[in-house]
């Protein structure tokens, strides 16, 4: 099974209930796949999900420190 090499996300089976007029509600199961793409991580070509690729390209934010004093 194909899965993300960074977070381990893989495929899942999900059901969809059909609402019918009677009491019988058959469930149609289908397999949902993650958006896997090849990318370079530390010089290696790996299969990663789009969310991990996006997270790796983000730069960490710096916190703003307030220098003004609040009145007592």
N, C-alpha and C positions, 0 to 999 in steps of 0.2 A: 504494500500500500504506500502511495506517495504521501509524504508529510513534510512539514517545514523542519529544517535541520536546526533552527534556532529555538523555536518555542514548542515544537512537537505537534502543532495543529494538524489534524488529519480530516478525513471525510466523516460525515455523520449521516445517519438515516433519520429522516423526518417524515411524519405522517400528516396527511391532510384529510380532514373529515368532510365528507359530502353531506349536506343537509338535504334529506329527501322527505317526501310527504308522509311516508310510512315510518315504522319504528326501526327500520334497517339502515344503519349508517356505515357503509363500507369505508375502510380507511385505505387510501392509496399511499403506499410508502415509496419514497424516492431518496436517492443518495445525493447529498449536497457536498460539493468539493470546495476547498479553500482556493483562493487565487494564488497559486504557486508560480514563481518565476525564478529563473536562474540569475544569480548576482554574485559579485566578488566580495568575499569577506576574509580579511587578512590574507589576501593573495590566493585564496582557494575559491573555486567555482562551486557554489552551494545552491540548493533549491530552498528558497525562503518564501514565506507568505508576504503579501503586499503590505500588511500592517507592520511586520518586522523591518522590511526595507525602508518604510517611511520613518519608523522610529529611529533607525540608525543614522539617517541623514540629518535629523534634527540636532540643533546645537543647544546645549543646556542654557537655560535662562539665568541671568544674574538677578539677585534680589535687590530691590531698591531699599536703601537704608535711609530713614528719615533723620535729618540732622537738626531739624527745628525742635525747640523745646515747647512742650505744651504748658500753658499757664496753669498754676496751681489753684 
